């Protein structure tokens, strides 16, 4: 069966959720003009290339969905979205070089998220560029960089975050930690950059406030993407007597940590931000059942018909097990962008930003709204525990691993929301 067939079938399924059909939409299309270009700046090579490619698949699918229903209506006519790729090789300096290349390619919307350090650099560079070149202003949509500072002290009018930030995710995890009276000792470990620092700082703060009886028996940071052997860290975790590990690690840094801990004989829980991420369930295997906890905006096993249909549509589009990693927030982000483009009448960055501040979108039963004061997207969160596929509440696994995540806690958008300290400087009309 061809990829084209899969693509069309998946689009039909998803469009049916939106109350539309391909033939009907095709018949109402207006003549198209130049596309609206979106620039993905991400690690597409190097140790985190798998995460960058996962993002690209998600965004490609979202763009395909918008274009399948005719593109976006603008003052210049109906226009398709076009997704461009720029490889930052996981380097902040290269991120800035790719930003310049994206602007020179006439992209007016930048998409990035797999590094908070890169995101911070982009915010600063875009602020300066937009002040310097008002005729070529760009917007930054962030789908995964979750350092809380990005919508607090470092907030920017030109930046919008569509993922729950680290403090929001930590608050969700703490609900399960509070419900575990047997937990007495916990080990904190994270990546040595802004996001990793933020995770451990907030873990210490919330543990002190909500579980002061739990002893922190380890607290350390490691280089990002450069540790090849996590066994020394795993042995320290085992020797500490910890009953659980709390980490914000992602990508290979999480996969290798979890695998090393398993090999070292650690049998405690992992409270993670990304335990459901690429490669992790397969790496930990049977040892993770009932022990690996993950928090996300959405999980495939969320028990609703709309969620199941959405996930099946993605798997039709990307049938290979190794390509199975879908993010609903990225789909909502592109839907919010399409909505804002139509409201603004085009891709002028200033008008688009003002329209995005009013974003209110729903897909597959998940509703998200943008908070104008700090540009932090407000949406429900889900917490899941790793189980074998086929267990109650686990119809879907991750990447063909045979393991998925049973949803044990759903947190509505209001409960997931947190106060902010943003003092946003807005452009003078």
C-alpha positions as CSV (number, residue, x, y, z in Angstrom):
1,X,0.0,0.0,0.0
2,X,1.4,3.4,-1.0
3,X,2.4,6.2,1.2
4,X,0.0,8.4,-0.8
5,X,-2.9,6.1,0.1
6,X,-1.9,6.2,3.8
7,X,-1.6,10.0,3.6
8,X,-5.0,10.4,2.1
9,X,-6.7,7.9,4.5
10,X,-5.2,9.6,7.5
11,X,-6.2,13.0,6.2
12,X,-9.8,11.8,5.7
13,X,-9.9,10.4,9.2
14,X,-8.7,13.6,10.8
15,X,-10.8,15.9,8.6
16,X,-13.8,13.9,9.6
17,X,-13.1,14.8,13.2
18,X,-13.2,18.5,12.1
19,X,-16.5,18.0,10.2
20,X,-15.0,18.3,6.7
21,X,-14.3,16.0,3.7
22,X,-11.6,16.2,1.1
23,X,-13.9,16.5,-2.0
24,X,-16.0,19.2,-0.4
25,X,-13.0,21.2,0.6
26,X,-11.3,20.8,-2.8
27,X,-14.4,22.2,-4.6
28,X,-14.3,25.4,-2.6
29,X,-10.6,26.2,-3.1
30,X,-9.6,29.6,-4.4
31,X,-6.6,30.1,-6.7
32,X,-3.4,29.8,-4.6
33,X,-0.7,32.4,-4.3
34,X,2.8,32.2,-2.8
35,X,3.0,29.8,0.2
36,X,3.4,31.0,3.7
37,X,6.7,29.6,4.7
38,X,7.4,28.1,8.2
39,X,11.0,27.5,9.2
40,X,11.8,24.5,11.4
41,X,15.1,25.1,13.1
42,X,16.1,21.9,14.9
43,X,18.7,19.1,15.4
44,X,18.4,17.1,12.2
45,X,21.8,15.5,12.6
46,X,23.9,14.5,15.6
47,X,22.9,12.8,18.8
48,X,19.4,14.3,19.0
49,X,18.5,13.9,15.3
50,X,15.8,11.4,16.1
51,X,13.9,14.0,18.2
52,X,14.3,16.6,15.4
53,X,13.0,14.2,12.8
54,X,10.0,13.3,15.1
55,X,9.1,16.9,15.2
56,X,9.4,17.2,11.5
57,X,6.9,14.3,11.0
58,X,4.4,15.9,13.4
59,X,4.6,19.3,11.8
60,X,4.5,17.9,8.2
61,X,1.3,16.1,9.1
62,X,-0.2,19.2,10.6
63,X,0.7,21.3,7.5
64,X,-0.7,18.6,5.2
65,X,-4.0,18.7,7.1
66,X,-4.3,22.5,6.7
67,X,-3.3,22.3,3.0
68,X,-5.8,19.4,2.4
69,X,-8.6,21.6,3.4
70,X,-7.5,24.4,1.0
71,X,-4.8,26.2,2.9
72,X,-5.4,29.5,4.7
73,X,-7.6,32.4,3.6
74,X,-5.7,35.7,3.4
75,X,-6.1,39.1,1.9
76,X,-4.0,37.9,-1.0
77,X,-6.2,34.8,-1.6
78,X,-5.9,31.3,-0.4
79,X,-2.4,30.3,0.4
80,X,-0.8,27.0,1.4
81,X,1.6,26.5,4.2
82,X,5.2,25.4,3.3
83,X,7.5,23.8,5.9
84,X,11.2,24.4,5.5
85,X,14.0,22.5,7.3
86,X,17.1,24.0,8.9
87,X,19.6,21.8,10.7
88,X,21.1,23.5,13.8
89,X,23.1,20.3,14.6
90,X,22.2,20.8,18.2
91,X,24.4,23.9,18.5
92,X,23.2,27.4,19.7
93,X,25.6,29.2,17.4
94,X,24.3,27.2,14.4
95,X,20.7,28.0,15.5
96,X,21.4,31.7,15.0
97,X,23.0,31.0,11.6
98,X,19.9,29.0,10.6
99,X,17.7,31.9,11.8
100,X,19.4,34.2,9.3
101,X,19.0,31.6,6.6
102,X,15.3,31.2,7.4
103,X,14.7,34.9,7.2
104,X,16.6,35.1,3.9
105,X,14.3,32.3,2.6
106,X,11.3,34.5,3.3
107,X,10.1,32.5,6.3
108,X,8.2,34.8,8.7
109,X,7.4,32.1,11.2
110,X,10.1,30.2,13.1
111,X,9.4,26.9,14.8
112,X,11.8,25.4,17.4
113,X,11.6,23.6,20.7
114,X,14.0,20.8,21.5
115,X,16.5,23.0,23.4
116,X,15.7,25.8,25.9
117,X,19.1,27.3,25.4
118,X,18.5,27.5,21.7
119,X,15.1,29.0,22.3
120,X,16.5,31.7,24.6
121,X,19.0,32.6,22.0
122,X,16.3,32.8,19.3
123,X,14.1,35.0,21.5
124,X,17.0,37.5,22.0
125,X,18.0,37.4,18.3
126,X,14.4,37.8,17.0
127,X,13.8,40.7,19.4
128,X,16.8,42.5,18.0
129,X,16.1,41.6,14.4
130,X,12.5,42.8,14.6
131,X,13.5,46.1,16.1
132,X,16.2,46.5,13.4
133,X,14.2,45.4,10.4
134,X,10.5,46.2,10.9
135,X,9.7,45.2,7.3
136,X,11.0,41.6,7.8
137,X,9.8,40.8,11.3
138,X,9.4,37.2,12.3
139,X,7.4,35.2,14.9
140,X,8.7,32.4,17.0
141,X,6.5,29.4,17.9
142,X,8.0,27.1,20.5
143,X,6.6,23.6,20.9
144,X,8.9,22.0,23.5
145,X,11.4,24.4,25.1
146,X,10.0,24.4,28.6
147,X,12.4,26.5,30.7
148,X,9.9,28.6,32.7
149,X,11.9,31.7,32.2
150,X,10.9,31.9,28.6
151,X,7.4,33.0,29.5
152,X,8.4,34.7,32.7
153,X,11.5,36.9,33.1
154,X,12.6,36.4,29.5
155,X,9.2,36.7,27.9
156,X,8.8,38.3,24.5
157,X,6.0,39.6,22.4
158,X,7.4,37.7,19.4
159,X,7.5,34.3,21.3
160,X,4.7,31.9,21.9
161,X,5.0,28.6,23.8
162,X,2.7,25.7,23.1
163,X,4.1,23.2,25.6
164,X,3.5,23.2,29.4
165,X,6.6,24.6,31.0
166,X,8.8,22.7,33.5
167,X,7.1,24.0,36.6
168,X,3.7,23.1,35.3
169,X,4.9,19.6,34.5
170,X,6.5,19.3,37.9
171,X,3.3,20.2,39.6
172,X,1.5,17.4,37.8
173,X,4.2,14.9,38.8
174,X,4.0,16.0,42.4
175,X,0.4,14.9,42.5
176,X,1.5,11.3,42.2
177,X,4.5,11.8,44.5
178,X,2.2,13.2,47.1
179,X,0.0,10.1,46.8
180,X,2.9,7.7,47.5
181,X,3.3,7.4,51.2
182,X,6.0,4.7,50.9
183,X,8.4,7.1,49.1
184,X,11.1,8.2,51.5
185,X,14.2,8.8,49.4
186,X,14.5,10.3,45.9
187,X,17.4,11.0,43.5
188,X,17.4,14.1,41.3
189,X,19.4,14.1,38.1
190,X,19.3,16.4,35.0
191,X,21.1,17.9,32.0
192,X,23.5,20.7,32.7
193,X,21.8,23.6,30.9
194,X,19.0,26.1,31.6
195,X,16.2,23.6,31.4
196,X,17.9,20.9,33.5
197,X,18.7,23.6,36.1
198,X,15.1,24.7,36.1
199,X,13.8,21.2,36.6
200,X,16.0,20.4,39.6
201,X,15.4,23.8,41.2
202,X,11.7,23.4,41.0
203,X,11.9,19.7,42.2
204,X,13.7,20.9,45.3
205,X,11.2,23.7,45.9
206,X,8.1,21.6,45.5
207,X,9.5,18.6,47.4
208,X,10.3,20.9,50.3
209,X,6.8,22.4,50.2
210,X,4.7,19.3,49.4
211,X,6.8,16.3,50.6
212,X,9.3,17.6,53.2
213,X,9.5,14.1,54.6
214,X,11.2,12.8,51.5
215,X,15.0,12.9,51.6
216,X,16.9,14.0,48.5
217,X,19.8,11.5,48.4
218,X,21.3,12.7,45.1
219,X,21.3,15.9,43.2
220,X,23.5,16.3,40.1
221,X,23.8,17.5,36.6
222,X,25.6,16.0,33.6
223,X,26.7,17.3,30.2
224,X,24.0,17.5,27.6
225,X,24.3,14.9,24.8
226,X,27.9,14.0,25.5
227,X,27.6,11.2,28.0
228,X,28.0,7.9,26.2
229,X,28.0,5.6,29.3
230,X,25.6,6.4,32.2
231,X,26.6,3.4,34.2
232,X,28.6,5.6,36.7
233,X,25.5,7.7,37.3
234,X,23.3,4.5,37.6
235,X,25.7,3.0,40.2
236,X,25.5,6.1,42.3
237,X,21.7,6.1,42.1
238,X,21.7,2.4,43.2
239,X,24.2,3.0,46.0
240,X,22.2,6.0,47.3
241,X,19.3,3.8,48.4
242,X,16.9,6.0,46.4
243,X,13.5,4.5,45.8
244,X,12.8,6.8,42.9
245,X,14.5,9.1,40.4
246,X,13.2,12.4,39.2
247,X,14.6,13.7,35.9
248,X,13.8,16.1,33.1
249,X,16.2,14.3,30.7
250,X,15.1,13.8,27.1
251,X,16.4,12.2,23.9
252,X,19.4,9.8,24.2
253,X,20.2,11.3,27.6
254,X,17.1,9.8,29.0
255,X,17.2,6.5,27.0
256,X,20.8,5.8,28.1
257,X,20.1,6.8,31.8
258,X,17.1,4.5,32.1
259,X,18.9,1.6,30.3
260,X,21.9,2.0,32.6
261,X,19.8,2.1,35.7
262,X,18.0,-1.1,34.6
263,X,21.4,-2.8,34.0
264,X,22.7,-1.6,37.4
265,X,19.7,-3.3,39.1
266,X,17.8,-0.2,40.2
267,X,14.2,-1.2,40.6
268,X,12.6,2.1,41.8
269,X,10.3,4.5,40.0
270,X,11.4,7.0,37.4
271,X,9.3,10.2,37.6
272,X,10.0,11.8,34.2
273,X,9.0,14.6,31.9
274,X,9.7,12.4,28.9
275,X,9.6,8.7,29.9
276,X,7.3,8.0,27.0
277,X,9.7,9.5,24.5
278,X,11.7,8.0,21.7
279,X,13.3,4.7,22.5
280,X,12.8,4.9,26.3
281,X,10.0,2.2,26.8
282,X,11.9,-0.2,24.6
283,X,15.2,0.5,26.4
284,X,13.8,-0.2,29.9
285,X,11.5,-3.1,28.9
286,X,9.8,-5.2,31.6
287,X,11.6,-3.4,34.4
288,X,9.6,-0.3,33.6
289,X,6.1,-1.8,34.1
290,X,4.4,0.2,36.8
291,X,7.6,2.1,37.5
292,X,8.1,4.7,34.7
293,X,5.9,7.7,35.1
294,X,5.6,10.4,32.4
295,X,3.7,13.7,32.1
296,X,2.5,15.2,28.9
297,X,-0.1,17.4,27.3
298,X,-1.6,14.2,25.8
299,X,-1.0,10.5,25.7
300,X,-2.2,8.0,23.0
301,X,-4.1,6.0,25.6
302,X,-6.3,8.9,26.8
303,X,-9.6,7.1,27.1
304,X,-11.7,9.0,24.6
305,X,-13.0,8.1,21.1
306,X,-11.7,11.4,19.6
307,X,-8.2,10.7,21.0
308,X,-8.1,7.1,19.7
309,X,-9.2,8.3,16.2
310,X,-6.5,11.0,16.2
311,X,-3.8,8.5,17.1
312,X,-5.0,5.9,14.5
313,X,-4.9,8.6,11.8
314,X,-1.3,9.4,12.7
315,X,-0.4,5.8,12.5
316,X,-2.0,5.5,9.1
317,X,0.1,8.4,7.9
318,X,3.3,7.0,9.4
319,X,2.9,3.2,9.6
320,X,6.5,2.3,10.5
321,X,6.8,1.6,14.3
322,X,10.0,3.6,14.5
323,X,8.1,6.7,13.3
324,X,5.5,6.4,16.0
325,X,5.8,9.6,18.1
326,X,3.0,12.0,17.9
327,X,2.5,15.3,19.8
328,X,-1.0,16.7,19.9
329,X,0.3,20.1,21.1
330,X,2.2,20.5,17.8
331,X,-1.0,19.8,15.9
332,X,-2.8,22.4,18.0
333,X,0.1,24.9,17.4
334,X,-0.3,24.6,13.6
335,X,-4.1,24.9,14.0
336,X,-3.7,28.0,16.1
337,X,-1.3,29.5,13.5
338,X,-3.8,28.8,10.7
339,X,-6.5,30.4,12.7
340,X,-4.3,33.4,13.4
341,X,-3.2,33.8,9.8
342,X,-6.9,34.0,8.7
343,X,-7.7,36.4,11.5
344,X,-4.7,38.6,10.6
345,X,-5.3,38.3,6.9
346,X,-1.7,37.2,6.2
347,X,1.7,36.5,7.7
348,X,2.6,40.0,8.8
349,X,4.4,39.2,12.1
350,X,2.8,42.0,14.2
351,X,-0.7,41.3,13.1
352,X,-0.1,37.6,13.4
353,X,1.2,37.9,17.0
354,X,-1.9,40.0,18.0
355,X,-4.1,37.4,16.5
356,X,-2.3,34.5,18.2
357,X,-2.9,36.1,21.5
358,X,-6.6,35.2,21.0
359,X,-5.9,31.6,19.8
360,X,-8.6,29.1,20.9
361,X,-8.4,25.8,19.2
362,X,-9.7,22.2,19.7
363,X,-8.5,19.0,18.0
364,X,-9.3,15.4,18.9
365,X,-11.2,16.6,22.0
366,X,-8.2,18.6,23.4
367,X,-8.8,22.3,23.7
368,X,-6.0,24.9,24.1
369,X,-6.1,28.7,24.5
370,X,-3.3,31.2,24.4
371,X,-2.8,33.4,27.5
372,X,-2.1,36.9,26.1
373,X,-0.3,38.2,29.2
374,X,2.7,35.8,28.8
375,X,2.1,33.8,25.6
376,X,1.9,30.5,27.5
377,X,-0.6,28.1,26.0
378,X,-3.1,26.8,28.5
379,X,-4.2,23.1,28.0
380,X,-4.9,20.0,30.0
381,X,-2.1,17.6,31.1
382,X,-2.0,13.8,31.5
383,X,0.2,11.6,33.7
384,X,0.7,8.0,32.7
385,X,2.4,4.9,34.0
386,X,4.2,2.4,31.8
387,X,2.4,-0.9,31.2
388,X,2.3,-3.8,28.7
389,X,0.2,-3.2,25.6
390,X,-3.1,-4.9,26.1
391,X,-3.3,-4.3,29.8
392,X,-6.4,-2.4,30.9
393,X,-6.3,1.1,29.6
394,X,-3.3,0.4,27.3
395,X,-4.6,-0.4,23.7
396,X,-1.7,1.4,22.1
397,X,2.1,0.9,22.6
398,X,5.0,3.2,21.8
399,X,7.1,2.6,18.6
400,X,6.1,-1.1,18.5
401,X,7.8,-1.7,21.8
402,X,4.9,-3.6,23.3
403,X,4.7,-1.0,26.1
404,X,2.5,1.9,26.5
405,X,1.3,4.4,29.1
406,X,-1.9,4.0,31.1
407,X,-3.4,7.4,32.0
408,X,-3.6,7.6,35.8
409,X,-4.3,11.3,36.2
410,X,-5.9,14.0,34.0
411,X,-5.4,17.6,35.0
412,X,-7.7,20.2,33.4
413,X,-6.2,23.4,32.0
414,X,-7.3,25.6,34.9
415,X,-5.6,23.3,37.4
416,X,-2.5,23.0,35.3
417,X,-2.2,26.8,34.9
418,X,0.4,28.7,37.0
419,X,1.0,32.4,37.8
420,X,3.6,34.2,35.7
421,X,6.1,37.1,36.2
422,X,6.2,38.3,32.6
423,X,6.4,42.0,32.0
424,X,6.1,42.0,28.3
425,X,7.4,44.9,26.2
426,X,4.9,45.4,23.4
427,X,5.6,47.2,20.0
428,X,4.5,50.8,19.9
429,X,1.9,51.2,17.1
